[in-house]
Amino acid sequence: MDVVHRITVARVRTRYLKDLFEQWRGVIAAYDEGLVKGDAVLAAAVWRNVFRGAEDVDPVRLAMVVSYLRREVARVARLPEHVIASGHIGFGSPGDEKSTVLMESRLMKEPFAEPS
């Protein structure tokens, strides 16, 4: 019984680890797609994976996380490789993005025109 039980537990653990690895790859792929395709796609990935797809998510908070991700990815991309390899990298706060997110775009007052 003990031998059978250990095999069952090992199989369950292996299955869970495989599932977790697949989910992790999916999250990474979703964020990569968002970084390439734009803020709406990135926001959808953040909404699903960080905010668990909740219907009552504050759009300002969601936009702050998206803006934060863009800022930090750009900042890390400018760092020399030896700094990244050292592992001594600090990160800012998503809260620092609130003023950027709430800033009104000058284009918001322009009349909407169909593309020609």
Secondary structure, DSSP 8 states (H G I E B T S, - for coil): -HHHHHHHHHHHHHHHHHHHHHHHHHHHHHHHHHHHH-HHHHHHHHHHHTSTT-TT--HHHHHHHHHHHHHHHHHHHTS-HHHHHHT------GGGGHHHHHS--GGGGS------
